[in-house]
Amino acid sequence: MALYLEKIAENEQKIQKLEESIKRDTARKKKLTEENARLTYLSLCEQYNSSGRDLLDILANEHKQAAKLGTTDITNKESSIDDNIGIGNFANEETIKQTSFFGKKNHCEN
C-alpha cells in the first residue's frame, strides 16, 4: 500500500510540474501570437502606406472589389463551361463523337 501512495505522490508532483509548464508555455504562445498580429499590422501599414481607420477602409474596399470580381468571374467561367460541354442543351451526336475516347483507332498505330 505504501508503494502505491509513493507512486501517487510522485505522479502528483509530475502533474504539478506539467501544469506549470503548460501555463508558462500558454503565456509564451499568447505573447508570440500577439507579436505576430502586431507585425502583420505593421506590414500592412507599410504595404498600403496607411494606418488605423484608413487602412481598414482600404482593405474593406479591396475585399468588396475582389468579391465583385470573383462573382463575375465565376459566372463567366460557369457560362463558358456550360457552352463548351452543352449543358442546358441535350448533347447531340457530334458532341458525343468529339468526347468519345473509344471506337477510333489511334493514328500512331500501324
N, C-alpha and C positions, 0 to 999 in steps of 0.2 A: 504494500500500500504506500509506503514512504517513497518507493521508486516512482510511482505514478505522480505523487504530489510534487516531487522534484522536477519531473519532466514537464508537468503542467506549469510550474513556476518558470522554468526555462523558456517554454513556449510563450508565456505571457510577456516575458522580457523582450523576446524577439518580436512579438506583435507590437509592443510599445515602440520599439526602435523603428519598425517598418512604418507605423503610423506617423511618427515624427518625420521620417524621410518623405513620406507621401505629402505631408503638409508643406515641408520645405520645397519639394520638387513642384508642387502645385503653385506655390507662390512664385517660384522662379519661372515656371511656364507662363503664368499670368503676366509677369513683368516683361518677358520676351515677346509675348503676343501684343501687349500694349506698345512696345517699342516698334514692332513691325508695322502696326497700324499707323503710328506717328510717321515712320519713314515712308510708308506708302503715300500718306497725305502730302508729305514734303515733296515726294517725287512727282505727284500730280500737280502740285502747285508750281513746281519748276517747269514741268512739261507744258502746262497751259498758261504759264506766266500770270497766274492769278491765285487768289486765296479766298478763304471764307465763303461768304454768300455768292460772290461772283463765280467761284469755282463750281459751286453746287448748281448754279443756273446754267453754266456752260455744259456740265455733264448731263443735266436733265434735258437740255435741248438736243444734245448729241444722241441721247437714248431715244428720244421721240423720233428723230430723223432716221435712226437705224431701224426702229420698229416700223416706220412707214416704208422704208426701202425694202425691208425684209418681207413685209406682207405683199407688196407689189411684186417683188422678185419671185416669191413662192407662187403667186397667182400666175405670173407669166410662165414659169417653169412647168407648172401643172398643165397649163393650157397647151404649151408646146409638146409635152409628153403625150397628152391626150390626142392631139392632132397626128403625131407621128405613129402611134400604135392603133389608132382607130377607135379609141374609147368614145362612147356616145354614138358611134355608128357600128353596125354589125360588120364584123370582119368579112371582107369579100374574098373571093378565091385568089385574087392577085396578092393580097396581103398575106394570106396563108402560104402561098408559094414562096414569097420573099422571106418569110420567117421559118420555113421548113429547113431542117438540117439533115433530113433523111430523104432517100429516094433519088438523089442525084449522085452520079459518080464523080469522084474527085478528079479534077483536070490534071493533077500531077501524077495520077496513077496511069500505068500502061496496061 
